[in-house]
């Protein structure tokens, strides 16, 4: 693995740990307002400055990481599970059922993601669950396509034929012999999906469909700061950078993992 | 590689040509704005209605004030002076006002403005079928309340009568000293019966509307722009500015950017921008006769219990709010606005977090435990969000109560207030005329703008008495008692602060009058060459 992807991995571990332990690491609470310290630029007491209500931005970003990263990971995982099962079944059975299942995917795929997500959050209301559901519902289709393709390829290989000849049933073939071989793709997809989900959640929060105050994800923070970017740029720059760096890290890690797990490259 | 180079050369030529056209296009645009006599400003929302019997909000009233005129108008010191009425007489007992109308005032379709148009409009406002929230504005008139509440059916019994096209006679229940101030207000402006009956709900659309003010509405592209043109037939002479463009810009920061790029001539400043502009000559700060408050729905749990309302009111330190808003707001515990008769800062529930906690625990909710979920609802606006987030935090800090926040668009919010009033909501009240009566009648039982569901007989009685009271001291005492009932005994609302207007106006805009009532007087406006 390249150095860059290792650094990215370490960075992501650190950020996830600090999200988990935010209450111990953050110097202030995420909703603590100090009316005497409004809109301070970064300084020793507040290393990322304070916002319009005198809340410490660093603490809010730490707490925001909890929401942003957990949404990212959980959405990616659920998309992966749904997508893998769906794609594997579709690819393995093949024929008419495959054709039908893939057309369903096409239909969902053809709808604009953001529009669907907005619709779902509007129906379900604001909250962690609805963001998570909305993002999962739209992001499993990409995974399903990937896995189906891979399963289609794998099931024609000789070792599967041998397993069949030995009398293994379909469940066994699919779950013991085919799916483990897609693991490489799965891990790589997971990292890329995480990045995409974090960005999608930020977008959603940025346009005002995120969590209700005082909770804030990075997208919400960036949105709060956006109005004042001319006068208090630190309010946008820090949450924006947090999103950017995390996205980059996930992508580098994904790249690294893909190279590392590619059997052809190893040789 | 070489082919790439050739390609990039053609690209360069293309870019040059495009740039050239963009230059021509933009310079044309600049030329247009420089030589034309246009005033451009932003409004924060689409006006919910331009029907002045039904309007209740500042945006609508500002547009209506530019296209219409009434019997009287305010001078710079906020005293009523003649407008369409050239003069008025008051009978010896103070109960009959006779307005004499000018003969040279015309509607935009050329017909003269008559006393009949006033009679029609006022009776339409009072007609129960119109369901005007401002109907109570005319309750001082004989039988007006009875007609509006359905006790009498015959509008002829109401004390409004056009004696002749030029004379309007108004009979009051009792002497009201400030009645000519009431007639400055938009809901009392005349209306054309023929137009309203012909077009129904669509009579306020630009192709149908007939007005008599300095400007006329020529275009209304919903959610985008309203265009007003100078009215040649205006009786005080055609205004100097030809065109007024009102752009609907929800985001104040967007509006500020438009102002800076020269696409707007006036803009209201978002709080975070105020410190950066405070020293500039374009910056104007105008304290307003406008209160900002949180109202309770006194029928909804948990605020049906007066003790809970008191606890919540006591747990807000209002001093924190102006620091956040930065625009010269004045924190307040009392309701009648500063610079108004009977303003009394001593009245109202004072900040006392310990006492607030004690009250809540005495009411059965020690340390805020056991309260049903509470959602504070406000209309979408960055200022409202900031205040709500601060109050949310203060309630958590001082009472250990978690309140949820939700915001809605202005039109939706207004409807929600009428149909399903939230347990606690934000509203503001700007003076329609500079008299405490205007702030206090708001919370009487019959007021259409009282969304709290609160009703108190003694309060209604006091407001009613104070309205006709000629003696200043007695009147102040009545208002003091009424304010104590509203704010200290029953606590239907929590006043938070009096607002101020913070605007930037381009130096070439002259003659713009902004007053404490938040109204824009555009008729004397002049745009200098720039």
Interface residues (C-beta under 8 A of the other chain):
Chain A: X31 X32 X33 X35 X38 X39 X52 X53 X212 X213 X214 X226 X227 X228 X230 X231 X232
Chain B: X251 X252 X253 X270 X271 X272 X273 X275 X276 X319 X320 X323 X324 X382 X385 X386 X388 X389 X390 X392 X393 X396 X404 X405 X406
